Amino acid sequence: LFLYSSQGTMMDNRFATALVIACVLSLISTIYMAASIGTDFWYEYHTLSPAENVSETGKSIWEEFVSEEADEKTYTDALFRCNGTVGLWRRCITVPKNSHWYSPPEPDMTTNCISFSLSDQFMEKYIEPGNHNSGTDLNRTYLWRLQFLLPFVSLGLMCFGALIGLCACACRSLYPAIATGVLHFLAGLCTLGLVGCYVAGIELLHKKLPLPDDVRGEFGWSFCLACVSAPLQFMAAALFIWAARTNRKEFTLLKAYRVA
């Protein structure tokens, strides 16, 4: 299979294969990134005995968890006690489905979630979580804001790169693929920055609010999808740039040979 460029010369199989692989990698990374943004398993808390913790107070915990006045300490304590999970947009806890005065030995549990509002995403973090008089923790505040903004910047760059790629196909020119590669590289940096900001934010939070002895925390599969997306974006960028530059160089050499 040979593809024709705008100069009327045929594109080598190597370049066509590199472009196809780069497009597949770009598509997979976009799907992974979109899935990680839309799911709630960036960080998970596992309590040894969640049913015992919430059998009598599940209703009050849920009311505090969903309250508009719930601060960072309030909902974080609920996440510790109730097998909570946290995403970029929502936080979830596991509570009894029916909270009565009598709780069976093994109550039916259900997972309930509440979304972070836009104001929550840009809200200041305090040096002592829950204490508004302790001053603003600038490190955690900006890490939280960046972890909200960077994934959308990454997706936007990849979509813009895909649009340039479509224009390149319509013009039958491989050279604009360099711009696509550069945009994918910048998207990879944004995704890598997102992962770094999230890890740093979690570590700083746990220094302020240490995990209880019977609670174990770990990064979830949504976080892993973002971690996988970054190297895929870098590999796609490298293939796009290599194919465009090498093809351009070979065409220049061929043109010079014909003139000679």
Salt bridges, closest charged atoms under 4 A:
ASP12 OD1 - ARG14 NE 3.67
ASP40 OD2 - ARG90 NH2 2.52
GLU44 OE1 - HIS46 NE2 3.34
GLU72 OE2 - LYS125 NZ 3.90
GLU72 OE2 - ARG140 NH1 2.75
ASP77 OD2 - LYS73 NZ 2.89
ASP137 OD2 - ARG140 NE 3.37
ASP137 OD2 - LYS208 NZ 3.88
GLU218 OE2 - HIS46 NE2 3.02
GLU218 OE1 - ARG216 NH1 2.97
GLU250 OE2 - ARG14 NH2 2.73
